[in-house]
Structure formats: structure tokens, C-alpha cells
Amino acid sequence: MTKRKPYSAEFKAKVALEAIREELTTAELSKKYGIHPTMISG
């Protein structure tokens, strides 16, 4: 079983704002930040 990586509120806010702007796709954002796409769209 793997442990979840803790993400700072600042990191979450930055990713969320970029996702809301819709300048990049979910796949592009996930690749840019090194996280799974479901973490963005879920």
C-alpha cells in the first residue's frame, strides 16, 4: 500500500485555477504538474 503525497493548499489552488481557465487540457495539466488526471477532474 502506498502513502499519499501531501499537497499544499497553494499547489492545489494553482492547479485548480489553471483547470478553471481551461487553457490546457486535463491531460496537459496532469503532465505539467506530475499528478494523475483524476486528481484534477475528480
Gaussian input, Z-matrix of N, CA and C with variables (Angstrom, degrees):
# hf/3-21g

backbone

0 1
 N
 C     1     B1
 C     2     B2     1     A1
 N     3     B3     2     A2     1     D1
 C     4     B4     3     A3     2     D2
 C     5     B5     4     A4     3     D3
 N     6     B6     5     A5     4     D4
 C     7     B7     6     A6     5     D5
 C     8     B8     7     A7     6     D6
 N     9     B9     8     A8     7     D7
 C    10    B10     9     A9     8     D8
 C    11    B11    10    A10     9     D9
 N    12    B12    11    A11    10    D10
 C    13    B13    12    A12    11    D11
 C    14    B14    13    A13    12    D12
 N    15    B15    14    A14    13    D13
 C    16    B16    15    A15    14    D14
 C    17    B17    16    A16    15    D15
 N    18    B18    17    A17    16    D16
 C    19    B19    18    A18    17    D17
 C    20    B20    19    A19    18    D18
 N    21    B21    20    A20    19    D19
 C    22    B22    21    A21    20    D20
 C    23    B23    22    A22    21    D21
 N    24    B24    23    A23    22    D22
 C    25    B25    24    A24    23    D23
 C    26    B26    25    A25    24    D24
 N    27    B27    26    A26    25    D25
 C    28    B28    27    A27    26    D26
 C    29    B29    28    A28    27    D27
 N    30    B30    29    A29    28    D28
 C    31    B31    30    A30    29    D29
 C    32    B32    31    A31    30    D30
 N    33    B33    32    A32    31    D31
 C    34    B34    33    A33    32    D32
 C    35    B35    34    A34    33    D33
 N    36    B36    35    A35    34    D34
 C    37    B37    36    A36    35    D35
 C    38    B38    37    A37    36    D36
 N    39    B39    38    A38    37    D37
 C    40    B40    39    A39    38    D38
 C    41    B41    40    A40    39    D39
 N    42    B42    41    A41    40    D40
 C    43    B43    42    A42    41    D41
 C    44    B44    43    A43    42    D42
 N    45    B45    44    A44    43    D43
 C    46    B46    45    A45    44    D44
 C    47    B47    46    A46    45    D45
 N    48    B48    47    A47    46    D46
 C    49    B49    48    A48    47    D47
 C    50    B50    49    A49    48    D48
 N    51    B51    50    A50    49    D49
 C    52    B52    51    A51    50    D50
 C    53    B53    52    A52    51    D51
 N    54    B54    53    A53    52    D52
 C    55    B55    54    A54    53    D53
 C    56    B56    55    A55    54    D54
 N    57    B57    56    A56    55    D55
 C    58    B58    57    A57    56    D56
 C    59    B59    58    A58    57    D57
 N    60    B60    59    A59    58    D58
 C    61    B61    60    A60    59    D59
 C    62    B62    61    A61    60    D60
 N    63    B63    62    A62    61    D61
 C    64    B64    63    A63    62    D62
 C    65    B65    64    A64    63    D63
 N    66    B66    65    A65    64    D64
 C    67    B67    66    A66    65    D65
 C    68    B68    67    A67    66    D66
 N    69    B69    68    A68    67    D67
 C    70    B70    69    A69    68    D68
 C    71    B71    70    A70    69    D69
 N    72    B72    71    A71    70    D70
 C    73    B73    72    A72    71    D71
 C    74    B74    73    A73    72    D72
 N    75    B75    74    A74    73    D73
 C    76    B76    75    A75    74    D74
 C    77    B77    76    A76    75    D75
 N    78    B78    77    A77    76    D76
 C    79    B79    78    A78    77    D77
 C    80    B80    79    A79    78    D78
 N    81    B81    80    A80    79    D79
 C    82    B82    81    A81    80    D80
 C    83    B83    82    A82    81    D81
 N    84    B84    83    A83    82    D82
 C    85    B85    84    A84    83    D83
 C    86    B86    85    A85    84    D84
 N    87    B87    86    A86    85    D85
 C    88    B88    87    A87    86    D86
 C    89    B89    88    A88    87    D87
 N    90    B90    89    A89    88    D88
 C    91    B91    90    A90    89    D89
 C    92    B92    91    A91    90    D90
 N    93    B93    92    A92    91    D91
 C    94    B94    93    A93    92    D92
 C    95    B95    94    A94    93    D93
 N    96    B96    95    A95    94    D94
 C    97    B97    96    A96    95    D95
 C    98    B98    97    A97    96    D96
 N    99    B99    98    A98    97    D97
 C   100   B100    99    A99    98    D98
 C   101   B101   100   A100    99    D99
 N   102   B102   101   A101   100   D100
 C   103   B103   102   A102   101   D101
 C   104   B104   103   A103   102   D102
 N   105   B105   104   A104   103   D103
 C   106   B106   105   A105   104   D104
 C   107   B107   106   A106   105   D105
 N   108   B108   107   A107   106   D106
 C   109   B109   108   A108   107   D107
 C   110   B110   109   A109   108   D108
 N   111   B111   110   A110   109   D109
 C   112   B112   111   A111   110   D110
 C   113   B113   112   A112   111   D111
 N   114   B114   113   A113   112   D112
 C   115   B115   114   A114   113   D113
 C   116   B116   115   A115   114   D114
 N   117   B117   116   A116   115   D115
 C   118   B118   117   A117   116   D116
 C   119   B119   118   A118   117   D117
 N   120   B120   119   A119   118   D118
 C   121   B121   120   A120   119   D119
 C   122   B122   121   A121   120   D120
 N   123   B123   122   A122   121   D121
 C   124   B124   123   A123   122   D122
 C   125   B125   124   A124   123   D123

   B1=1.4464
   B2=1.5349
   B3=1.3365
   B4=1.4598
   B5=1.5184
   B6=1.3182
   B7=1.4611
   B8=1.5207
   B9=1.3032
   B10=1.4538
   B11=1.5230
   B12=1.3175
   B13=1.4514
   B14=1.5272
   B15=1.3092
   B16=1.4735
   B17=1.5278
   B18=1.3117
   B19=1.4543
   B20=1.5200
   B21=1.3194
   B22=1.4643
   B23=1.5222
   B24=1.2995
   B25=1.4672
   B26=1.5242
   B27=1.3220
   B28=1.4649
   B29=1.5338
   B30=1.3395
   B31=1.4645
   B32=1.5197
   B33=1.3236
   B34=1.4655
   B35=1.5198
   B36=1.3249
   B37=1.4632
   B38=1.5229
   B39=1.3329
   B40=1.4601
   B41=1.5290
   B42=1.3335
   B43=1.4575
   B44=1.5376
   B45=1.3240
   B46=1.4657
   B47=1.5221
   B48=1.3143
   B49=1.4627
   B50=1.5232
   B51=1.3206
   B52=1.4683
   B53=1.5214
   B54=1.3269
   B55=1.4685
   B56=1.5291
   B57=1.3258
   B58=1.4664
   B59=1.5298
   B60=1.3304
   B61=1.4714
   B62=1.5304
   B63=1.3368
   B64=1.4696
   B65=1.5236
   B66=1.3460
   B67=1.4582
   B68=1.5294
   B69=1.3385
   B70=1.4604
   B71=1.5213
   B72=1.3290
   B73=1.4632
   B74=1.5267
   B75=1.3144
   B76=1.4624
   B77=1.5306
   B78=1.3217
   B79=1.4696
   B80=1.5247
   B81=1.3224
   B82=1.4603
   B83=1.5296
   B84=1.3300
   B85=1.4656
   B86=1.5192
   B87=1.3284
   B88=1.4675
   B89=1.5306
   B90=1.3260
   B91=1.4593
   B92=1.5305
   B93=1.3260
   B94=1.4653
   B95=1.5277
   B96=1.3434
   B97=1.4677
   B98=1.5147
   B99=1.3199
   B100=1.4562
   B101=1.5153
   B102=1.3376
   B103=1.4624
   B104=1.5193
   B105=1.3150
   B106=1.4615
   B107=1.5309
   B108=1.3332
   B109=1.4706
   B110=1.5309
   B111=1.3274
   B112=1.4706
   B113=1.5263
   B114=1.3292
   B115=1.4653
   B116=1.5197
   B117=1.3198
   B118=1.4618
   B119=1.5346
   B120=1.3167
   B121=1.4676
   B122=1.5114
   B123=1.3053
   B124=1.4533
   B125=1.4443
   A1=109.07
   A2=116.19
   A3=119.53
   A4=111.11
   A5=114.54
   A6=119.84
   A7=108.95
   A8=116.33
   A9=120.65
   A10=110.05
   A11=115.53
   A12=120.27
   A13=108.26
   A14=117.04
   A15=118.16
   A16=110.61
   A17=117.10
   A18=122.09
   A19=108.96
   A20=115.87
   A21=120.48
   A22=110.34
   A23=115.66
   A24=121.21
   A25=109.98
   A26=116.65
   A27=121.32
   A28=110.76
   A29=116.41
   A30=121.40
   A31=110.46
   A32=117.22
   A33=121.77
   A34=111.17
   A35=116.51
   A36=121.05
   A37=110.92
   A38=116.73
   A39=120.87
   A40=110.59
   A41=116.79
   A42=121.03
   A43=110.32
   A44=116.58
   A45=121.04
   A46=111.31
   A47=117.68
   A48=120.57
   A49=111.89
   A50=116.40
   A51=119.25
   A52=111.12
   A53=116.76
   A54=120.32
   A55=110.10
   A56=117.00
   A57=121.16
   A58=110.98
   A59=116.77
   A60=121.05
   A61=112.25
   A62=116.65
   A63=123.28
   A64=113.50
   A65=117.26
   A66=120.54
   A67=110.81
   A68=115.88
   A69=122.10
   A70=108.71
   A71=115.88
   A72=119.19
   A73=108.97
   A74=115.56
   A75=120.59
   A76=109.98
   A77=116.26
   A78=120.56
   A79=111.08
   A80=116.51
   A81=120.24
   A82=111.46
   A83=116.06
   A84=120.08
   A85=111.45
   A86=116.51
   A87=119.60
   A88=110.64
   A89=116.68
   A90=120.26
   A91=110.35
   A92=116.56
   A93=122.01
   A94=111.69
   A95=116.43
   A96=120.92
   A97=114.02
   A98=118.15
   A99=121.23
   A100=113.78
   A101=116.29
   A102=120.66
   A103=109.47
   A104=117.02
   A105=121.84
   A106=110.17
   A107=117.96
   A108=120.90
   A109=114.64
   A110=117.58
   A111=118.76
   A112=111.79
   A113=117.47
   A114=120.05
   A115=111.24
   A116=115.94
   A117=120.85
   A118=110.25
   A119=115.52
   A120=119.46
   A121=113.40
   A122=118.82
   A123=122.85
   A124=112.46
   D1=132.56
   D2=-179.21
   D3=-97.43
   D4=151.77
   D5=177.48
   D6=-87.75
   D7=146.11
   D8=176.22
   D9=-75.38
   D10=143.45
   D11=176.69
   D12=-82.97
   D13=127.72
   D14=178.88
   D15=-75.35
   D16=130.56
   D17=177.37
   D18=-108.65
   D19=138.60
   D20=-179.31
   D21=-71.46
   D22=156.70
   D23=177.23
   D24=-60.35
   D25=-35.18
   D26=179.31
   D27=-63.67
   D28=-44.75
   D29=178.57
   D30=-62.41
   D31=-46.42
   D32=-179.93
   D33=-60.41
   D34=-42.79
   D35=-179.89
   D36=-64.63
   D37=-40.87
   D38=-179.57
   D39=-63.04
   D40=-45.75
   D41=179.96
   D42=-66.06
   D43=-42.98
   D44=-179.66
   D45=-61.95
   D46=-43.68
   D47=179.26
   D48=-63.26
   D49=-40.80
   D50=177.52
   D51=-65.50
   D52=-37.52
   D53=179.42
   D54=-66.32
   D55=-39.02
   D56=179.84
   D57=-66.51
   D58=-37.44
   D59=-179.92
   D60=-64.92
   D61=-26.22
   D62=179.13
   D63=59.22
   D64=32.16
   D65=175.54
   D66=-79.58
   D67=-29.08
   D68=177.57
   D69=-122.06
   D70=154.71
   D71=176.84
   D72=-75.43
   D73=166.46
   D74=177.78
   D75=-59.29
   D76=-40.33
   D77=179.83
   D78=-63.73
   D79=-41.42
   D80=179.31
   D81=-66.35
   D82=-41.34
   D83=177.76
   D84=-63.88
   D85=-42.65
   D86=-178.79
   D87=-64.21
   D88=-37.38
   D89=178.26
   D90=-69.53
   D91=-41.28
   D92=-179.12
   D93=-60.89
   D94=-41.41
   D95=-176.27
   D96=-100.36
   D97=-3.67
   D98=176.94
   D99=70.52
   D100=35.70
   D101=178.44
   D102=-125.96
   D103=162.95
   D104=-178.95
   D105=-73.47
   D106=142.20
   D107=-179.04
   D108=-56.03
   D109=-32.24
   D110=-179.87
   D111=-68.64
   D112=-19.89
   D113=176.33
   D114=-70.76
   D115=-22.15
   D116=179.86
   D117=-91.11
   D118=-48.22
   D119=-174.35
   D120=-90.20
   D121=-12.82
   D122=-175.86
   D123=-78.62

